[in-house]
């Protein structure tokens, strides 16, 4: 319609029509009784930025709040892991910000789909903890094996990896957590304190493992080490011989009927325990609250060998320039500012700038989620549902306890193809 | 032209007498007058197929010869991924425990194929009687349609929901276990009901059986009831009638139904996760796994091999039943 008018008449009239259309739109919005909220949205809709990631960080409420605070729209797209990976790698013209994970950096960075981020443009860069900068949250921490953020963080302005610290980074550290095993204490009859319990004869036929080869294999490796059956040089980057040993071990266990199932989605892991199919399984920590909400007791183990860590953050597409690039930086700065960190804290995740998160949490929440103290009162999840009873204690102690003993970080190994092949054999066995 | 008209008038049994001259003339006239260029009619469909079927297929073939860079691929031609697919360590080594054992990817293709055949068998075993009942035993057309639609009811919900619905049925604390325990058949919950080959087969049969009921029903419904009556009049037993008339005439439906099921289950990967607890691999999961680590050429090789296997399967089915001559 518009173009037709523009073709026929000169610029003046087309301008008038623009204005009339615009007034018409806002008048309709006013008539709908939404003038105050809708009007600025129309103006802003002109230049939104797009962000892709997993459901961990891309949640309607978070990007909506960012849009309100920043004055431009942030459109989030939450995908499953495979779809996210594919989109980040192959369609970097479809997003400005990638809410990705350090363990994918070996693929993403050499592919050149992201650009170096200038830390001088990150307002709270100095407040980002040493967990991601040096690998040591506290001076005596164990940095852990595998793709720890600090091993994939520092680059020069041309994007070449350098020994840190430097002015440029691949990804601004964001949300992170450490995973271990979840169990039903009524069914196990004893507390689970070692990864080795994953292979305990007592739980034969009632154990589940995560069916993502790269991660499942690490849980298994931690368990095999816990048994004392084998010592890996680097669980984050195994050799073929190490992979062979581990998979042969797993195949033998599978043939004995040790595993009840292999789960792929969060929901499956919850369902397996709620329905009583398994008593012990590799688990992501928010599953514990979901299982408890179903009235089934569940405890998140903090094994003596340490947990398996993972770390996400924000990267910027190599295609983002000009205003979109500025807005991407603004959005990343907003992530570190604390509101989003407080939001994900109520789901059990941690942020790279805890002191900002503290400002947006109630003291009781801070004490429970970060300090690992008993809850002084009932506490809600981000959506307001009460999920923590008074007096409850978070498993794994305080943030600093938990992250000073990471056994291994989620990783992409050099022998990844071989690993996937052998994992296929394991599942077919 | 004459032949065309003749075939058009071929009945279900043998060749009927040629139509009167006048009819043939009318038919020929009508044909000539309807001179709308057929090319234009099929153009959109052809364009669509070229764009969304031929081009992607061709790219899969091309990509399977490219080299993976770990984060994508470069057009360096290589046969590495085909070698990887077919090679098997220790295949020629009589000392090895893997002597004469094909590689994991071929074994996966074979197990997918074998499993598909099992499911097809059970689908036919269950689906044929259902279709037979609908077409032959229900005489009112209204009821036939009503019952046929009833068969389709499961399709009104999502595929995944139908698969997930088996969990509370077969689980350790599921309905079936509760029932078996209450009547004293077992004294503790059986674990073979769920996350087993049993549950996998059962779920797949339930999910796909309708796909063969439809075509079989239609080819049975097309059978002229007069023929059956004639057979009876000539003293054929009901088994003879079935063997000589009903079964051969329903073969096209059976073949189409089997092709549907075959193609669907060969590419299956989601059901195994839900009801088999991920304890098996299908070609579908292999493709997905390699796609997830950005090894696109190898995923392409697996996709190609799957396609070739499917094509062979479909050709075999079509060889057994000549659909063209019987439809």
Interface residues (C-beta under 8 A of the other chain):
Chain A: X81 X82 X85 X86 X89 X90 X106 X107 X108 X110 X111 X205 X208 X211 X213 X214 X254 X259 X260 X261 X262 X263 X264 X268 X271 X275 X276 X277 X412 X416 X417 X420 X421 X423 X424 X425 X427 X428
Chain B: X69 X70 X71 X72 X104 X105 X107 X108 X111 X167 X168 X171 X172 X173 X174 X191 X194 X195 X273 X274 X277 X278 X279 X280 X281 X285 X286 X288 X289 X290 X291 X292 X293 X294 X295 X298
